Amino acid sequence: MNKSVCSLTDLKIGETARVNKLSLTGSMRRRVQDIGLIEGTEVECVLKSPGGDPIAYQIRGAIIALRNEDSLNILVTV
């Protein structure tokens, strides 16, 4: 199976991926790291709002909603 790198926002509902790189800076980078979103973490897309923003992800057993502007800067390997 070929693995591809994309942003977290590209995941479809039910799809899982592993965090490859965080391209966030400052307080937002620290926030996502505090919730356990670090390189190698498995993430599952569980729900998208009707407008597509925010999107809910399962991260280490917790459901976390992230705005598209933030999740665009999180690269994952599918």
C-alpha positions in Angstrom: 0.0 0.0 0.0 1.4 3.4 -1.0 1.5 6.0 1.8 0.8 9.6 1.0 1.3 12.8 2.9 -1.6 15.3 3.1 -3.0 17.9 5.5 -5.3 16.8 8.3 -8.2 18.6 6.6 -7.9 16.2 3.7 -9.0 13.2 5.8 -12.5 11.8 5.1 -14.8 10.7 7.9 -13.6 7.3 9.3 -10.2 7.7 7.8 -7.1 7.4 10.0 -3.6 8.7 9.6 -0.4 9.4 11.5 0.9 12.9 12.2 4.0 13.5 10.1 4.8 17.2 10.8 3.4 20.1 12.7 3.9 23.4 10.7 2.2 25.4 13.4 4.0 28.0 15.5 3.6 29.8 18.8 0.6 29.1 21.1 -1.3 27.0 18.6 1.6 24.6 18.2 1.8 24.3 22.0 -2.0 23.8 22.3 -2.0 20.9 19.8 1.0 19.3 21.4 -0.7 19.6 24.8 -3.7 17.6 23.6 -1.3 14.9 22.4 -1.0 15.8 18.7 2.7 15.1 18.1 4.6 13.3 15.4 3.6 9.7 15.2 0.2 10.1 16.8 -2.7 8.3 15.2 -5.6 10.5 14.3 -9.1 9.6 13.0 -11.5 12.0 11.4 -14.8 11.4 13.1 -17.2 14.3 12.2 -17.3 17.3 9.9 -19.7 20.2 10.5 -22.2 21.0 7.8 -20.1 23.9 6.6 -16.9 21.8 6.8 -15.3 23.9 9.6 -14.5 22.8 12.3 -13.7 19.1 11.9 -13.7 16.7 14.9 -10.8 14.2 15.2 -10.2 11.4 17.7 -6.8 11.9 19.2 -5.5 9.5 21.9 -9.1 8.6 22.9 -10.5 12.1 23.0 -12.6 13.9 20.4 -11.1 17.3 19.5 -12.5 19.9 17.1 -9.9 21.9 15.1 -10.5 24.8 12.7 -9.4 24.2 9.1 -6.9 27.1 9.3 -5.1 25.1 12.0 -5.5 21.6 10.7 -4.2 22.7 7.2 -0.8 23.1 8.9 -0.7 19.5 10.3 0.7 17.1 7.8 -0.3 13.4 8.1 0.6 10.2 6.4 -2.3 8.1 5.2 
